[in-house]
Amino acid sequence: MIKILFVCHGNICRSPMAEFLLKDMVKKLGIAEKFQIESAATSTEEIGNPVHYGTRNRLQKEGISTKGKYARQITIDDYFKFDYLIGMEEVNLKNMRRICGEDNDEKMFKLLDFSNKPRDIADPWYTGNFDLTYNDIVEGLEGFLKYLKNRNQIS
C-alpha cells in the first residue's frame, strides 16, 4: 500500500483538494485499494474545521465530496506512517521539517515538483482562485501518478 499525506498551511483548501482529487483519480483507475490518502496542516489555526467552502464547491463540480473531513495538524508520527509527505509550497516543506525533523528518508516533496513546471501552488484562501488551485493540483497529481508508474509502484 502506498501511503500519501498531502500538507498545506491550514488543511482546509489545498491539501484536502489534493487528497480528494487523488482518491477520485485512483478510484477511476481501479487502483484505489493500493492507496491510503490523507491530508494535514502545518499550523493549528484551522484544526477541527471542515473543508473551506471554495474547495468544497470546486470539487462538487466534479462530483467529489469532502464530507467528514476536518482539519488536523501533521505530527512527527506521520513521518514514519506515510511513504510520501507532499506539501503545496516551499513554506509548507520548511514547516514540515520543523515539525517532523530532517527528511532523512527523502519522503518530503512539493506537489508541483512532479510536474514539468515545478513551482508553488498559490493558496486560494488569499487568492480566491480555486479554479487555478484545482488546475495546479491536477497537474501535480498527474505528474505524481506518472512518477509512481515509472518507479513501478503502480501499473
Number of C-alpha atoms within 10 A of each C-alpha: 11 15 14 21 24 26 33 30 24 25 31 28 24 30 28 30 28 29 22 18 21 23 19 17 16 15 14 10 10 10 13 17 10 14 16 15 19 20 27 26 27 24 19 14 14 18 16 14 14 19 24 21 11 18 23 20 16 17 19 12 9 10 9 16 16 19 9 7 17 18 24 22 21 24 15 13 10 16 21 12 13 17 18 20 26 24 32 27 21 15 15 21 21 14 19 27 16 12 17 15 12 12 14 7 10 10 14 22 20 23 28 25 18 19 20 10 10 12 17 17 22 17 19 18 15 7 10 12 14 22 14 15 22 21 12 21 24 20 17 25 21 15 18 18 18 17 15 13 12 11 10 9 13 15 11
